[in-house]
């Protein structure tokens, strides 16, 4: 369907039981054409026009064309325009079980992709059940059915995430270091001795005021702390292996930033202090009760398998919730209370234990999912940034493949074609028609470099908003080489899969609607979200955020969303972020 050539992705006869998508491109402007008022076909040829180019023709030249309102208008050529044979599947949002047509699949009507198996649907109230329909065929999915297309197998793939405590796991205990410097015996008490963190912090605040110690004194101690032996090397080893490393700490941003800097500024969730005009710590604000466990549960709902590492009582809930938990340097009291967890004697041993989990030739069975809670009524205090990769930090990978191969069809991106499923089907067909196998595509992506200004922007951002999630609908094959060059911040991505001949078969989604679902989970963890977007497939994420920013958008995207502010480059984006978070530029 490019020029005079047409591709059929179906092998053998098309099942009458399956829905078929018919597609081509206008031979003048290259816009995608699907059944409807915008597709005109010249029978007996592979020449097709959109309505705009069709009506440009003289009346006599228009006569041979037919409007393709259904597949029958294509006559005996319809198999030439068949894009794919479509089967459908979903996943239960509670237990992650695969769902297929029949009595076990219930779909919630309206926006969003919410699906339940029969067992979890029956647990709803009558009013909630009424919002769902039984999916006995594709018609029940309405306009959303294209998002549930399955070719040969369930298309979601899980990935690992490693979550780590900070103090006592990667860094010395800040309060113990303060105790060494001041000699105050009461500061030896930590969560290893007092499991109630609120009680422990109230005790510390009273003790600091009693001895005249301010936040400035605390910062003087923390800035000289170094990572525990082997901790920094462990993180450097881990990041390319599992490019999703999150620090979950009950410590406080007001004095802990030097620690995060020592660790290379990984993504970190922490808490806040209340400091009076004299510099005394008067109170602490926990961003979220039991935030470590809640974070693990959120990322499990995003289809991650979590490995949790900690040293103390306040790490046990996240380690219990995670698929795998590991203790490192635990006190005797913690060790005796929780013999169920393996113990790493140092960070090299921790490498071995995590490596064995990831490299084991067996599935890590997911924990049952905890339903997502409603966002907290209390206003969030901490900012977090979510952004895409292509067009923001790195070149569009498919445009690079197009330049290298000379295939102009591959230059189309989600900035031009909002339907990512159709876009990937186009790419798959184009590569096969030219005999280009997946490994050649991956090799081209390996050599991509970050965009000008991207490295400087990330270096600037880390101390300003030390929580950045980068989400791409593109493949891991593209994302990981780029993120190696960017220092491996937190990245969510998908996967490319080849067929038996080595040709691109499909994009395997890690989870459907991952950008929007990630946004909703992070908001439930009590963060305020700055979302940066470059394309149409970022729009749902942008609309759900607290502060949406379009980065160097196309004219079409800018015109369709005039309500969103625009940054033309990384320097303008820095200024807009500073306006939001309120720190001096």
Buried (B, 14 or more C-beta within 10 A) or exposed (E): BBEEEBBBBBEEEBEEEEBBBBBBBBBBEBBBBBBEEBBBBBEEEBBBBBBEBBEEBEEEEBEEBEBBEEBEBBEEBBBBBBBBBBBBBBBBBBEBBBBEBEEBBBBBBEEBBBBBBBEBBEEBEEEEBEEBBBBEEBEBBEEBBBBBBBBEEBBBBBBBBBBBBBBBBBBBBBBBBBBEBBEBEBBEBBBBEBBEBEEBBEBBBEBBBEEEBBBEBBBBBBEEBEBBEBBBEBBEBBBEBBBBBBBBBBBBBBBBBBBBEBBBBBBBBBBBBEBEEEEBBEEBEBBBEBBBBBBBBBBBBBBBBBBBBBBBBBBBBBBBBBBBBBBBBBBEEBEEEBEEBBBBEBBEBBBEBBEEBBEEEEEBEBBEBBEBEEEBEEEBEBBBBBBBBBBBBBBBBBBBBBBBBEBEBBBBBBBBBEBBBBBBBBBBBBBBBEEBBBEBBBEBBEEBEBBEBBBEBBEBBBEBBBBBBBBBBBBBBBBBBBBEBBBBBBBBBBBBBBBEEEBBBBBBBBBBBBBBBBBBBBBBBBBBBBBBBBBBBBBBBBBBBBBBBBBBBBEEBEEEBEEBEBBEEBEBBBEBBBEBBEEEE
